[in-house]
Amino acid sequence: MTKNENPPEITAQSWVMVGALGLIWGATFMVIELALEGITPFWLAAARIGFATLLMIAFWGFRGFKLFAEPIGKQVFSRLIIIGALSSAIPFMLLSWGQQFVTSGFAGVSMAGVALMVLPLAHFLVPGERLTLRKTFGFVIGFVGVVVLIGGQAFETTGEFWEPFGRLACLSAAACYALSSVQMRLLPEVDSIGLNAVTLLIGAVIVIAAAWAVEGPPPSVSRNTLFVLLFLGLVPTAGASLLRVLVIRTAGPVFMSLVNYQVPVWSVVLGALILSEPLPPSLLTALALILCGVGLSQYGALSRLFRRL
């Protein structure tokens, strides 16, 4: 059996992990801006995933390099390679290229679209993740909330000749995240730390090879840039990707996709608190829509959680 047939178990810990992921990834944009002052985009992605891979392999080795509970066949091994490529390497490169030609608002909406893409995929592929009208309506409301938050620039055009291809790249990156989440849930019983280490290693090989091919040998960087890259590798890559694996393997890919509605909210709020950027007037409306959407789509999980509490 290669499918994980246990229904998703959404607990208080699941909500805490998803909340932490939203905060971590929402704050990452500011840190990436700092890193880009001292390094090229592809090598930034390569350094970030490279440091994270080294850390996770060391941690995995400390635990005895455990991975699957039983021997795996070629199908599971192939799925592992696909997850490694789709969960970080390919979307990192697609976003790096695509965001040269599209507005940041469109890129944000594309990432919020991950939640809507996961729904039909999980319905057909993941046991226990049935598509219902209430769940669909909730996710659509949440998506509308993200569009309201981003505002007019969500679908503005840049006028670039390559803009349609840039938009396709951003949407393809979102599809990669959705597909990798579903494929990860379908793996048999596996050690979460080992799974995170292996998929990061696969992604690192792809990204480093691409960075070398596109931007040449790795550039020299300042000490400050190196510290920023180490932070990116430690927290939003190694740490957050481990949380992502834990959430998907226990609570399922549909629940995990709620993170994509939180990221733009945290990005706006942290930008106001730390960088003194103005808060958009639509923030409260957008937040209300996102919370309503989350509450509606996860009504059953919330009811069970509060009954236990």
Secondary structure, DSSP 8 states (H G I E B T S, - for coil): --S--S-----HHHHHHHHHHHHHHHHHHHHHHHHTTTS-HHHHHHHHHHHHHHHHHHHHHHTTS--BSS---HHHHHHHHHHHIIIIIHHHHHHHHHTTTS-HHHHHHHHHHHHHHHHHHHHHHSTT----HHHHHHHHHHHHHHHHHHGGGGS-----TTHHHHHHHHHHHHHHHHHHHHHHHTS-SB-HHHHHHHHHHHHHHHHHHHHHHHH-S-----HHHHHHHHHHIIIIIIIHHHHHHHHHHHH-HHHHTTHHHHHHHHHHHHHHHHH-----TTHHHHHHHHHHHHHHHTHHHHHHHHHH-
